[in-house]
Amino acid sequence: MAEGKIKRLTDRGFGFIETSDGQDMFFHMSACEGCRFDDLREGQQVEFNVGQGPKGPRAESVRVV
């Protein structure tokens, strides 16, 4: 699993994770596992699997570390 920190959250149910190599990874609230999207905070450490979405790479199975 890859790790990163939450860079930005929106009120529309998606956000971005800053990966360890400095890239931004999109994720949707439906990708959260073991936590609720509303409980996530910017700067929080998370782990995730890299998947492929219609617009490119995205984070899947997002979990708080």
Buried (B, 14 or more C-beta within 10 A) or exposed (E): EBEBBBBEBEEEEBBBBBBEEEEBBBBBBEBBEEEEBEEBEEEBEBBBBEEEEEEEBBBBBBBBE
